[in-house]
Amino acid sequence: NSVEYIEEDEDNAPVNEDTVPRVAPLFPSLRELRLWKMPKLKGWQRDSRNDKGSARPPSFSRLEHLALHKVGFEVLPDEFQGLSSLRSLDIQKCKRLREIPEWIG
């Protein structure tokens, strides 16, 4: 119930594109993701790169099913952009969610 971020920036240092290493997607084979009862969840990653552009490619390139139930997001995290394989999106009881971004398709 107290999780605010799934992943933390290790050093929280400011970065630029010259210093950010290129990394592999978080879960390249993940097909289903369910986030349940995380009312304080603010985002996927607390990271200084978020406002400067992450070096990480789309995190869920094969994700087909995304379920959010009682999750504290106000907006869907950038890590959910580019879900070209997404077939179903189930959002329930996410009281803080203000809108579904246009990029979700």
C-alpha positions as CSV (number, residue, x, y, z in Angstrom):
1,N,0.0,0.0,0.0
2,S,2.9,2.4,0.5
3,V,4.8,1.9,-2.9
4,E,5.2,5.3,-4.7
5,Y,7.6,4.2,-7.5
6,I,8.5,0.8,-8.9
7,E,12.0,1.7,-9.9
8,E,14.3,4.4,-8.3
9,D,17.2,6.3,-9.9
10,E,20.3,5.1,-8.1
11,D,22.1,8.3,-7.7
12,N,19.4,10.9,-8.7
13,A,22.1,12.9,-10.4
14,P,21.2,15.2,-13.4
15,V,22.0,13.6,-16.7
16,N,22.3,14.5,-20.3
17,E,22.2,12.4,-23.4
18,D,26.0,12.1,-23.4
19,T,26.1,10.5,-19.9
20,V,23.1,8.3,-20.1
21,P,24.0,4.7,-21.1
22,R,21.8,2.9,-23.5
23,V,19.9,0.2,-21.8
24,A,17.7,-2.7,-22.8
25,P,13.9,-2.6,-22.3
26,L,12.8,-3.5,-18.8
27,F,10.6,-6.5,-19.7
28,P,10.9,-7.3,-23.4
29,S,8.8,-10.5,-23.2
30,L,6.1,-9.5,-20.8
31,R,2.7,-10.0,-22.2
32,E,0.4,-9.2,-19.2
33,L,0.9,-6.7,-16.4
34,R,-1.5,-6.3,-13.5
35,L,-1.0,-3.6,-10.9
36,W,-3.4,-4.0,-8.0
37,K,-4.0,-2.1,-4.8
38,M,-1.2,0.4,-5.0
39,P,-3.1,3.6,-4.0
40,K,0.1,5.7,-3.5
41,L,1.7,4.8,-6.8
42,K,2.8,8.0,-8.5
43,G,4.8,6.6,-11.4
44,W,6.9,3.8,-12.7
45,Q,10.3,5.5,-12.2
46,R,11.5,8.2,-9.8
47,D,14.3,9.4,-12.0
48,S,16.0,12.6,-13.0
49,R,15.8,11.4,-16.6
50,N,12.0,11.6,-16.8
51,D,11.9,15.3,-17.6
52,K,15.0,15.1,-19.8
53,G,14.0,12.0,-21.8
54,S,14.9,8.5,-20.8
55,A,17.5,6.6,-22.6
56,R,15.4,3.4,-22.1
57,P,13.5,2.2,-25.1
58,P,9.8,1.2,-24.8
59,S,9.6,-1.0,-21.6
60,F,6.8,-3.3,-22.6
61,S,7.2,-3.9,-26.3
62,R,5.1,-7.2,-26.3
63,L,2.6,-6.2,-23.6
64,E,-0.9,-7.3,-24.7
65,H,-3.0,-6.9,-21.5
66,L,-2.6,-4.1,-19.0
67,A,-4.8,-4.0,-15.8
68,L,-4.8,-1.2,-13.3
69,H,-7.0,-1.6,-10.2
70,K,-6.9,0.9,-7.3
71,V,-3.7,2.4,-8.5
72,G,-2.8,6.0,-7.6
73,F,-1.6,7.2,-11.0
74,E,-2.8,10.7,-11.9
75,V,-1.6,10.1,-15.5
76,L,-0.3,6.9,-17.1
77,P,3.6,6.8,-16.9
78,D,5.7,7.4,-20.0
79,E,6.9,3.8,-19.8
80,F,3.4,2.8,-21.1
81,Q,3.9,4.8,-24.4
82,G,4.5,2.8,-27.6
83,L,2.3,-0.2,-26.6
84,S,1.8,-1.4,-30.2
85,S,0.9,-4.9,-29.0
86,L,-1.7,-3.8,-26.5
87,R,-5.1,-5.5,-27.0
88,S,-6.8,-4.8,-23.7
89,L,-6.7,-2.1,-21.1
90,D,-8.6,-2.6,-17.9
91,I,-8.8,0.3,-15.5
92,Q,-10.9,0.0,-12.3
93,K,-11.3,2.2,-9.3
94,C,-8.3,4.5,-10.1
95,K,-9.8,7.5,-8.4
96,R,-6.8,9.8,-8.9
97,L,-6.5,9.1,-12.7
98,R,-7.5,12.3,-14.4
99,E,-7.5,11.3,-18.1
100,I,-6.3,8.7,-20.6
101,P,-3.6,10.2,-22.7
102,E,-4.1,10.4,-26.5
103,W,-0.9,8.4,-27.1
104,I,-2.6,5.3,-25.7
105,G,-4.5,5.0,-29.0
